[in-house]
Amino acid sequence: VGPTGVGVYPRIGDAMLEARAGDTVRVEPGIYPERVVIPDGVHLIARVPESVTLARAAGAEGEWVAITAWGELGGRISGTRIESTPELPVDVGIRVSGQGRVLELLEIAGPMRSGLELATGAELTLRGSHFVVQGRAVKAGEGDAYIAAGVEFVSRFNEASEPVRVDDRNPNLIGENGQPNAYIDMGITAVN
């Protein structure tokens, strides 16, 4: 996937419509103002990690989820950046249902409700990623399980109206108004 003359498909969504379980959709560097739905068993890989940015399309209405991945066969999502801004807000960075997804080398940043949402019973592995969101870094439901290694979460609930920078750190973990701020830079395992 890439700009005209570079990729077979100009949009990630176009490639996903043709992809089947076991396929890899490799994306060239660029900013892609689109939502992506990843079919069961399909991999989404940035050719150059952190060079592919998904952003809300101007004029898009309703809830906006950058990546939705579903199914029991799993698949990898690797090297992608999701950027939310006050002008073009993302509601949810990635929404996952099913089992066996591996998310790695991701950067999810900006004001959003959740960086990662797991549907009931979802299971995934998260590696080498960075979340700096104003909202929940991870929203897990009943029966969800995820393993995170080498992942940094910076979630600032009490400053949703101000931009959060990647270099923001809260040494106290509790904001001035008593709401939680969280900074976790270690591997974690969570089962809800």
Secondary structure, 3 states (H helix, E strand, C coil): CCCCCCCCCCCHHHHHHHCCCCCEEEECCEEECCCEEECCCCEEEECCCCCEEEECCCCCCCCCEEEEECCCCCEEEECEEEECCCCCCCCEEEEECCCCEEEECCEEEEEEEEEEEECCCCEEEEECCEEEEEEEEEECCCCCEEEEECCEEEEEHHHCCCCCCCCCCCCCCECCCCCEEEEECCCEEEEC
